[in-house]
Amino acid sequence: MKRKSAAGASIWVDPDDAPELTDEHFVKADIYEGERLVRRGRPVAENPKRQISLRVDAEVLERYRATGPGWQGRMNAALRKAVGL
């Protein structure tokens, strides 16, 4: 049995109604270049960021969060500017 999601795409309600997984499905599941498995997702960053714990004033945190998505990146940019990077 299928139902429509809020976005209009069909979603499976009963697992017994899901399409059968064939050999073709599994061949497409991984991508290889020769013998090497091609990694998916975000590529490894040349200079990856590191997670830390940092205490800041509540007002500072609220001000950055109020700017919406990407606030952590903007805070990082302000810190880089402050140290001359």
Phi and psi in radians as a Rosetta constraint file:
Dihedral C 1 N 2 CA 2 C 2 CIRCULARHARMONIC -1.930 0.35
Dihedral N 2 CA 2 C 2 N 3 CIRCULARHARMONIC 2.609 0.35
Dihedral C 2 N 3 CA 3 C 3 CIRCULARHARMONIC -2.282 0.35
Dihedral N 3 CA 3 C 3 N 4 CIRCULARHARMONIC 2.787 0.35
Dihedral C 3 N 4 CA 4 C 4 CIRCULARHARMONIC -1.665 0.35
Dihedral N 4 CA 4 C 4 N 5 CIRCULARHARMONIC 2.369 0.35
Dihedral C 4 N 5 CA 5 C 5 CIRCULARHARMONIC -1.400 0.35
Dihedral N 5 CA 5 C 5 N 6 CIRCULARHARMONIC 3.064 0.35
Dihedral C 5 N 6 CA 6 C 6 CIRCULARHARMONIC -1.031 0.35
Dihedral N 6 CA 6 C 6 N 7 CIRCULARHARMONIC -0.552 0.35
Dihedral C 6 N 7 CA 7 C 7 CIRCULARHARMONIC -1.435 0.35
Dihedral N 7 CA 7 C 7 N 8 CIRCULARHARMONIC -0.098 0.35
Dihedral C 7 N 8 CA 8 C 8 CIRCULARHARMONIC 1.664 0.35
Dihedral N 8 CA 8 C 8 N 9 CIRCULARHARMONIC -0.154 0.35
Dihedral C 8 N 9 CA 9 C 9 CIRCULARHARMONIC -1.364 0.35
Dihedral N 9 CA 9 C 9 N 10 CIRCULARHARMONIC 2.575 0.35
Dihedral C 9 N 10 CA 10 C 10 CIRCULARHARMONIC -1.354 0.35
Dihedral N 10 CA 10 C 10 N 11 CIRCULARHARMONIC 2.505 0.35
Dihedral C 10 N 11 CA 11 C 11 CIRCULARHARMONIC -2.191 0.35
Dihedral N 11 CA 11 C 11 N 12 CIRCULARHARMONIC 2.585 0.35
Dihedral C 11 N 12 CA 12 C 12 CIRCULARHARMONIC -1.494 0.35
Dihedral N 12 CA 12 C 12 N 13 CIRCULARHARMONIC 2.298 0.35
Dihedral C 12 N 13 CA 13 C 13 CIRCULARHARMONIC -1.712 0.35
Dihedral N 13 CA 13 C 13 N 14 CIRCULARHARMONIC -0.751 0.35
Dihedral C 13 N 14 CA 14 C 14 CIRCULARHARMONIC -1.903 0.35
Dihedral N 14 CA 14 C 14 N 15 CIRCULARHARMONIC 2.098 0.35
Dihedral C 14 N 15 CA 15 C 15 CIRCULARHARMONIC -1.016 0.35
Dihedral N 15 CA 15 C 15 N 16 CIRCULARHARMONIC -0.464 0.35
Dihedral C 15 N 16 CA 16 C 16 CIRCULARHARMONIC -1.173 0.35
Dihedral N 16 CA 16 C 16 N 17 CIRCULARHARMONIC -0.335 0.35
Dihedral C 16 N 17 CA 17 C 17 CIRCULARHARMONIC -1.583 0.35
Dihedral N 17 CA 17 C 17 N 18 CIRCULARHARMONIC -0.071 0.35
Dihedral C 17 N 18 CA 18 C 18 CIRCULARHARMONIC -1.159 0.35
Dihedral N 18 CA 18 C 18 N 19 CIRCULARHARMONIC 2.604 0.35
Dihedral C 18 N 19 CA 19 C 19 CIRCULARHARMONIC -1.129 0.35
Dihedral N 19 CA 19 C 19 N 20 CIRCULARHARMONIC 2.637 0.35
Dihedral C 19 N 20 CA 20 C 20 CIRCULARHARMONIC -1.227 0.35
Dihedral N 20 CA 20 C 20 N 21 CIRCULARHARMONIC 2.402 0.35
Dihedral C 20 N 21 CA 21 C 21 CIRCULARHARMONIC -1.473 0.35
Dihedral N 21 CA 21 C 21 N 22 CIRCULARHARMONIC 2.087 0.35
Dihedral C 21 N 22 CA 22 C 22 CIRCULARHARMONIC -1.770 0.35
Dihedral N 22 CA 22 C 22 N 23 CIRCULARHARMONIC 2.999 0.35
Dihedral C 22 N 23 CA 23 C 23 CIRCULARHARMONIC -1.026 0.35
Dihedral N 23 CA 23 C 23 N 24 CIRCULARHARMONIC -0.648 0.35
Dihedral C 23 N 24 CA 24 C 24 CIRCULARHARMONIC -1.047 0.35
Dihedral N 24 CA 24 C 24 N 25 CIRCULARHARMONIC -0.695 0.35
Dihedral C 24 N 25 CA 25 C 25 CIRCULARHARMONIC -1.035 0.35
Dihedral N 25 CA 25 C 25 N 26 CIRCULARHARMONIC -0.794 0.35
Dihedral C 25 N 26 CA 26 C 26 CIRCULARHARMONIC -1.267 0.35
Dihedral N 26 CA 26 C 26 N 27 CIRCULARHARMONIC -0.536 0.35
Dihedral C 26 N 27 CA 27 C 27 CIRCULARHARMONIC -1.105 0.35
Dihedral N 27 CA 27 C 27 N 28 CIRCULARHARMONIC -0.648 0.35
Dihedral C 27 N 28 CA 28 C 28 CIRCULARHARMONIC -1.397 0.35
Dihedral N 28 CA 28 C 28 N 29 CIRCULARHARMONIC -0.201 0.35
Dihedral C 28 N 29 CA 29 C 29 CIRCULARHARMONIC -1.176 0.35
Dihedral N 29 CA 29 C 29 N 30 CIRCULARHARMONIC -0.632 0.35
Dihedral C 29 N 30 CA 30 C 30 CIRCULARHARMONIC -2.075 0.35
Dihedral N 30 CA 30 C 30 N 31 CIRCULARHARMONIC 2.546 0.35
Dihedral C 30 N 31 CA 31 C 31 CIRCULARHARMONIC -1.943 0.35
Dihedral N 31 CA 31 C 31 N 32 CIRCULARHARMONIC 2.265 0.35
Dihedral C 31 N 32 CA 32 C 32 CIRCULARHARMONIC -2.102 0.35
Dihedral N 32 CA 32 C 32 N 33 CIRCULARHARMONIC 2.512 0.35
Dihedral C 32 N 33 CA 33 C 33 CIRCULARHARMONIC -1.957 0.35
Dihedral N 33 CA 33 C 33 N 34 CIRCULARHARMONIC 1.763 0.35
Dihedral C 33 N 34 CA 34 C 34 CIRCULARHARMONIC 1.168 0.35
Dihedral N 34 CA 34 C 34 N 35 CIRCULARHARMONIC -2.142 0.35
Dihedral C 34 N 35 CA 35 C 35 CIRCULARHARMONIC -1.649 0.35
Dihedral N 35 CA 35 C 35 N 36 CIRCULARHARMONIC -0.136 0.35
Dihedral C 35 N 36 CA 36 C 36 CIRCULARHARMONIC -1.575 0.35
Dihedral N 36 CA 36 C 36 N 37 CIRCULARHARMONIC 2.216 0.35
Dihedral C 36 N 37 CA 37 C 37 CIRCULARHARMONIC -1.281 0.35
Dihedral N 37 CA 37 C 37 N 38 CIRCULARHARMONIC 2.226 0.35
Dihedral C 37 N 38 CA 38 C 38 CIRCULARHARMONIC -1.440 0.35
Dihedral N 38 CA 38 C 38 N 39 CIRCULARHARMONIC 2.162 0.35
Dihedral C 38 N 39 CA 39 C 39 CIRCULARHARMONIC -1.317 0.35
Dihedral N 39 CA 39 C 39 N 40 CIRCULARHARMONIC 2.476 0.35
Dihedral C 39 N 40 CA 40 C 40 CIRCULARHARMONIC -1.820 0.35
Dihedral N 40 CA 40 C 40 N 41 CIRCULARHARMONIC 2.952 0.35
Dihedral C 40 N 41 CA 41 C 41 CIRCULARHARMONIC 1.604 0.35
Dihedral N 41 CA 41 C 41 N 42 CIRCULARHARMONIC -2.882 0.35
Dihedral C 41 N 42 CA 42 C 42 CIRCULARHARMONIC -1.177 0.35
Dihedral N 42 CA 42 C 42 N 43 CIRCULARHARMONIC 2.331 0.35
Dihedral C 42 N 43 CA 43 C 43 CIRCULARHARMONIC -1.188 0.35
Dihedral N 43 CA 43 C 43 N 44 CIRCULARHARMONIC 2.713 0.35
Dihedral C 43 N 44 CA 44 C 44 CIRCULARHARMONIC -1.135 0.35
Dihedral N 44 CA 44 C 44 N 45 CIRCULARHARMONIC 2.267 0.35
Dihedral C 44 N 45 CA 45 C 45 CIRCULARHARMONIC -1.287 0.35
Dihedral N 45 CA 45 C 45 N 46 CIRCULARHARMONIC 2.518 0.35
Dihedral C 45 N 46 CA 46 C 46 CIRCULARHARMONIC -1.159 0.35
Dihedral N 46 CA 46 C 46 N 47 CIRCULARHARMONIC -0.657 0.35
Dihedral C 46 N 47 CA 47 C 47 CIRCULARHARMONIC -2.268 0.35
Dihedral N 47 CA 47 C 47 N 48 CIRCULARHARMONIC 1.370 0.35
Dihedral C 47 N 48 CA 48 C 48 CIRCULARHARMONIC -1.167 0.35
Dihedral N 48 CA 48 C 48 N 49 CIRCULARHARMONIC 2.611 0.35
Dihedral C 48 N 49 CA 49 C 49 CIRCULARHARMONIC -1.368 0.35
Dihedral N 49 CA 49 C 49 N 50 CIRCULARHARMONIC 2.730 0.35
Dihedral C 49 N 50 CA 50 C 50 CIRCULARHARMONIC -2.043 0.35
Dihedral N 50 CA 50 C 50 N 51 CIRCULARHARMONIC 2.460 0.35
Dihedral C 50 N 51 CA 51 C 51 CIRCULARHARMONIC -1.459 0.35
Dihedral N 51 CA 51 C 51 N 52 CIRCULARHARMONIC 2.352 0.35
Dihedral C 51 N 52 CA 52 C 52 CIRCULARHARMONIC -2.370 0.35
Dihedral N 52 CA 52 C 52 N 53 CIRCULARHARMONIC 3.013 0.35
Dihedral C 52 N 53 CA 53 C 53 CIRCULARHARMONIC -1.955 0.35
Dihedral N 53 CA 53 C 53 N 54 CIRCULARHARMONIC 2.219 0.35
Dihedral C 53 N 54 CA 54 C 54 CIRCULARHARMONIC -2.383 0.35
Dihedral N 54 CA 54 C 54 N 55 CIRCULARHARMONIC 2.307 0.35
Dihedral C 54 N 55 CA 55 C 55 CIRCULARHARMONIC -1.710 0.35
Dihedral N 55 CA 55 C 55 N 56 CIRCULARHARMONIC 2.180 0.35
Dihedral C 55 N 56 CA 56 C 56 CIRCULARHARMONIC -2.254 0.35
Dihedral N 56 CA 56 C 56 N 57 CIRCULARHARMONIC 2.801 0.35
Dihedral C 56 N 57 CA 57 C 57 CIRCULARHARMONIC -1.053 0.35
Dihedral N 57 CA 57 C 57 N 58 CIRCULARHARMONIC 2.528 0.35
Dihedral C 57 N 58 CA 58 C 58 CIRCULARHARMONIC -0.996 0.35
Dihedral N 58 CA 58 C 58 N 59 CIRCULARHARMONIC -0.669 0.35
Dihedral C 58 N 59 CA 59 C 59 CIRCULARHARMONIC -1.136 0.35
Dihedral N 59 CA 59 C 59 N 60 CIRCULARHARMONIC -0.656 0.35
Dihedral C 59 N 60 CA 60 C 60 CIRCULARHARMONIC -1.139 0.35
Dihedral N 60 CA 60 C 60 N 61 CIRCULARHARMONIC -0.832 0.35
Dihedral C 60 N 61 CA 61 C 61 CIRCULARHARMONIC -1.061 0.35
Dihedral N 61 CA 61 C 61 N 62 CIRCULARHARMONIC -0.800 0.35
Dihedral C 61 N 62 CA 62 C 62 CIRCULARHARMONIC -1.082 0.35
Dihedral N 62 CA 62 C 62 N 63 CIRCULARHARMONIC -0.690 0.35
Dihedral C 62 N 63 CA 63 C 63 CIRCULARHARMONIC -1.118 0.35
Dihedral N 63 CA 63 C 63 N 64 CIRCULARHARMONIC -0.778 0.35
Dihedral C 63 N 64 CA 64 C 64 CIRCULARHARMONIC -1.177 0.35
Dihedral N 64 CA 64 C 64 N 65 CIRCULARHARMONIC -0.777 0.35
Dihedral C 64 N 65 CA 65 C 65 CIRCULARHARMONIC -1.093 0.35
Dihedral N 65 CA 65 C 65 N 66 CIRCULARHARMONIC -0.562 0.35
Dihedral C 65 N 66 CA 66 C 66 CIRCULARHARMONIC -1.167 0.35
Dihedral N 66 CA 66 C 66 N 67 CIRCULARHARMONIC -0.302 0.35
Dihedral C 66 N 67 CA 67 C 67 CIRCULARHARMONIC -1.384 0.35
Dihedral N 67 CA 67 C 67 N 68 CIRCULARHARMONIC -0.093 0.35
Dihedral C 67 N 68 CA 68 C 68 CIRCULARHARMONIC 1.630 0.35
Dihedral N 68 CA 68 C 68 N 69 CIRCULARHARMONIC -2.965 0.35
Dihedral C 68 N 69 CA 69 C 69 CIRCULARHARMONIC -0.937 0.35
Dihedral N 69 CA 69 C 69 N 70 CIRCULARHARMONIC 2.459 0.35
Dihedral C 69 N 70 CA 70 C 70 CIRCULARHARMONIC 1.630 0.35
Dihedral N 70 CA 70 C 70 N 71 CIRCULARHARMONIC 0.113 0.35
Dihedral C 70 N 71 CA 71 C 71 CIRCULARHARMONIC -1.104 0.35
Dihedral N 71 CA 71 C 71 N 72 CIRCULARHARMONIC -0.566 0.35
Dihedral C 71 N 72 CA 72 C 72 CIRCULARHARMONIC -1.183 0.35
Dihedral N 72 CA 72 C 72 N 73 CIRCULARHARMONIC -0.671 0.35
Dihedral C 72 N 73 CA 73 C 73 CIRCULARHARMONIC -1.134 0.35
Dihedral N 73 CA 73 C 73 N 74 CIRCULARHARMONIC -0.680 0.35
Dihedral C 73 N 74 CA 74 C 74 CIRCULARHARMONIC -1.180 0.35
Dihedral N 74 CA 74 C 74 N 75 CIRCULARHARMONIC -0.626 0.35
Dihedral C 74 N 75 CA 75 C 75 CIRCULARHARMONIC -1.161 0.35
Dihedral N 75 CA 75 C 75 N 76 CIRCULARHARMONIC -0.722 0.35
Dihedral C 75 N 76 CA 76 C 76 CIRCULARHARMONIC -1.068 0.35
Dihedral N 76 CA 76 C 76 N 77 CIRCULARHARMONIC -0.741 0.35
Dihedral C 76 N 77 CA 77 C 77 CIRCULARHARMONIC -1.092 0.35
Dihedral N 77 CA 77 C 77 N 78 CIRCULARHARMONIC -0.677 0.35
Dihedral C 77 N 78 CA 78 C 78 CIRCULARHARMONIC -1.178 0.35
Dihedral N 78 CA 78 C 78 N 79 CIRCULARHARMONIC -0.675 0.35
Dihedral C 78 N 79 CA 79 C 79 CIRCULARHARMONIC -1.176 0.35
Dihedral N 79 CA 79 C 79 N 80 CIRCULARHARMONIC -0.703 0.35
Dihedral C 79 N 80 CA 80 C 80 CIRCULARHARMONIC -1.061 0.35
Dihedral N 80 CA 80 C 80 N 81 CIRCULARHARMONIC -0.758 0.35
Dihedral C 80 N 81 CA 81 C 81 CIRCULARHARMONIC -1.100 0.35
Dihedral N 81 CA 81 C 81 N 82 CIRCULARHARMONIC -0.711 0.35
Dihedral C 81 N 82 CA 82 C 82 CIRCULARHARMONIC -1.109 0.35
Dihedral N 82 CA 82 C 82 N 83 CIRCULARHARMONIC -0.552 0.35
Dihedral C 82 N 83 CA 83 C 83 CIRCULARHARMONIC -1.708 0.35
Dihedral N 83 CA 83 C 83 N 84 CIRCULARHARMONIC 0.082 0.35
Dihedral C 83 N 84 CA 84 C 84 CIRCULARHARMONIC 1.466 0.35
Dihedral N 84 CA 84 C 84 N 85 CIRCULARHARMONIC 0.483 0.35
